[in-house]
Amino acid sequence: MKRLFCMIICLGLLMSLCSCSLLLVPFSEKKVSVHNELLIPIEEDNSLENEHIVEVIEEETVCARVEFERMYNDQYMEYAVICGYDEYDGLLWEHTTGAYEAAQVDRVCEIGLHNGRYYFSEADTILSMDAGTGEVLWTNDYYIGSITDKAFGDEAIYLCGYFGPDFFAISYDGEILCRIDRFDEDYFWASDIELTGNNAYVYMYGGTEDYDSPVVFSVDLDTYEYELG
């Protein structure tokens, strides 16, 4: 009887353990499942879609025009004020030349704006400036004369002067290529220069019978040989 009673108790305990096992399995799985979900890292979108990267690009300052104004002070000294402007008429830079005693010919002369550089002469010196900043890039003091006309070529600037030189060629880097003080002693007042093909034509108004009919000297721009007519 005692043995039967023990068996009943053992059977009851066994059934209780089985019940607990059935209850614990789904709970354990659920717990692990939740635990695993918590451990799974959430991947963040590290793409550049929402990031704004600003690339700083230095743009070259563009000069749309340059104004050259010849002026005289109270002592009748000649000088010029040169100003560079952007496309919106904003002042980029201002340059004031030295002052020189006014004479029969101009002491400061504009040559002009060409390919981002501005050229002018001051007291027999030719200057090249960065048109965007007004910085002087080079000077050449071998001209010695007043400029009456100019022409921009592919390789050089060509100039003529009322009292000489009759023809002057200088590269865009400031190198002197040719200087002709006088084509002919019988003719003077070189006033106009123009380019046609590979030749420069200089118009001389002094020494002619008719001022309206100047003589013309032709200069070969390869050899710098010249001839009348």
Secondary structure, DSSP 8 states (H G I E B T S, - for coil): -HHHHHHHHHHHHHHHHHHHHHHHHHHHHHHHHHHHHHHS------SGGG--------------EEEEEEEE-TT-EEEEEEEEE-TT--EEEEEE---EE--SS-SEEEEEEETTEEEEEETTEEEEEETTT--EEEEE----S---EEEE-SSEEEEE-TTS-SEEEEETTS-EEEEES-S-TT-EEEEEEEEETTEEEEEEEET-S-TTS-EEEEEETTT--EEE-
